[in-house]
Amino acid sequence: MIIKEKNYGKKGKKNKKSYPAFTFVETLAVLAITAALTAGCTISVAKLISNAKKTSAKNQIEQYSAALQTYFLDCGRFPTTEQGLAALWEKPVLYPVPEDWDGPYLERRPAKDPWGTDFEYLSAESSVMPAEVPANLPYVLICYGADKEKGGKANGADIVSWE
């Protein structure tokens, strides 16, 4: 029996190798699925970031409330609205200047909220409290949320010390 060998590559013949490949439609399908998954992940991450900012604002309000209670124990009164949260970091120079101030009552200067605005501090003794505030609270702390305006819903909802 005689076996003939095929010599591809000699005398002008080309090697015939077949490589598997994706078609254009398959490539588009993969890109569409990837885009859909990326969009879903982006939305999920945005919700997580939004919830993290709300939680951070609530924690900051609780931290300021604890510091205000310590200030009250030392000074016998809460800072006035004009003295603000800065009174927790350095001794107020505005009337009434507390003689028994023993601060600072925070580890660092009062910071802005997670959306970059200042917390609003109102003292009942020197300010008119908003109508929605329960009676007899000595002070309130308000963070206006993502919309940075009073009121709002969802991400723009206010975060307050009395709730």
PyMOL commands that set and color helices and strands:
alter all, ss='L'
color gray80, all
select helices_A, chain A and resi 24-75+85-88+154-156
alter helices_A, ss='H'
color red, helices_A
select strands_A, chain A and resi 120-123+139-143+159-160
alter strands_A, ss='S'
color yellow, strands_A
deselect
rebuild
show_as cartoon
